[in-house]
């Protein structure tokens, strides 16, 4: 079977990395003093993030957590 060799593998690799970064758009952030946020975990869906947020609030009741949209701006996605 013939393969299509008219593409650049580096481009497809870059696109795959960009797509993978977009998969985990939801995150749970822990609010720390001085209005900073520390990302605790990343998730693919909002419902997964909400479920883990409920778990964290039960396990660590004295901390403040929130669900945030975490778009990583390392490189622009076209």
N, C-alpha and C positions, 0 to 999 in steps of 0.2 A: 504494500500500500504506500502511495506517495504521500509525503508530508509537505505542508506549506512552509517554505523556508524564506518567504518574503517579508517576514516580520523581524523586528529587533527584540530580542529576549529581554534586554534591559528595560525597555518601555513597558512590557507586560509585567515585569517584576515590580517596577515602580507603581504601576496601577494596582497590582495585587496588594502591595503594602498600604497604599492609600485607602483601598476598600476595607482592608482589615482594621485600620484605625477608625473608620466610620462605623464599624459594627458595634463598638462599645461606646455608644453616645451617651448613655445614662450612667451617672456615678453617684455614689454617696460620699458626701463631704462632711467632715467633722469640723465644727466651728471652734476655733481656738481664740484666745485673747488677741487683741489688736486686729480684729476683723479679718483674720486669715482663715483660709479653708485648706484642709488637708484631705486629699482624696483617699478614701479608705478602700473602696472597691469600685469596679466598673462592670456594667451589665449591658446586654444587648437589648433588653426590653424594659419598659417602665414598670411593668408588673413584677418582674424579678427584683428590681431595685426596691420597690415598695415592700415586698416580702422580706427582704434582708434588712430593710430599715426597721421594720417591726421587731425583728429578732434582735438587732443591735440595741434598740430602746429597752428591751426586756433585760438583756445581759448587762448593759452599762447605762443605768437610768440617770446618772448624774451628768452625762455628757449630752451635748446638743449635736444632732445630725440632721442633714437635709438631703433630699434628692435633687440633683442638678443635672443640667444638660452639659456634657463635657465634650465640646468640640476642640480637638487638638489642632492648634494653628501652626504646627511645625512647617507644613508645606501646603500650598493651596491645592485643592482638589478640583479638577476640571471635569 
